[in-house]
């Protein structure tokens, strides 16, 4: 979510190495809001696990696809998004790994669980 908001304020936040289109900013902001809402609002571990897997697979797709389209003119993903930056691809892959590891955890949530009394 933070990345999406910063992208609206500073579209070229990382100079030539990391910049975002409006579509990417909306996607990052909405996915961040969705992740926070689900992470803090849903207590069913099966749903949390499924969402973590979905985020992980999506991160893998975008991360790998970014390396495949590297070198193609921008925007190179559905005409709105630029995925050929190695930093962007590594970020997507890092999020993918984090989400998939989280899906295997006992509580299936990246948010620490508060003990119930």
KAZI-V76209 format. One record per residue. N is the residue number from 1. BURIAL is + if it has 24 or more other ideal C-beta (glycine too) atoms within 12 Angstrom, else -. Layout:
n->{N;N}
burial->{BURIAL;BURIAL}
This chain:
n->{1;2;3;4;5;6;7;8;9;10;11;12;13;14;15;16;17;18;19;20;21;22;23;24;25;26;27;28;29;30;31;32;33;34;35;36;37;38;39;40;41;42;43;44;45;46;47;48;49;50;51;52;53;54;55;56;57;58;59;60;61;62;63;64;65;66;67;68;69;70;71;72;73;74;75;76;77;78;79;80;81;82;83;84;85;86;87;88;89;90;91;92;93;94;95;96;97;98;99;100;101;102;103;104;105;106;107;108;109;110;111;112;113;114;115;116;117}
burial->{-;-;+;+;-;-;+;-;-;-;-;-;-;-;-;-;-;+;+;+;+;-;-;+;+;-;+;+;+;-;+;-;-;-;+;-;-;+;+;-;-;-;-;-;-;-;-;+;+;-;+;+;-;+;+;+;-;+;+;+;-;+;+;-;+;+;-;-;+;-;-;-;-;-;-;+;+;-;-;-;+;+;+;+;+;-;+;+;+;-;+;+;+;-;+;+;-;-;+;+;-;+;+;-;-;-;-;+;+;+;-;-;-;-;-;-;-}
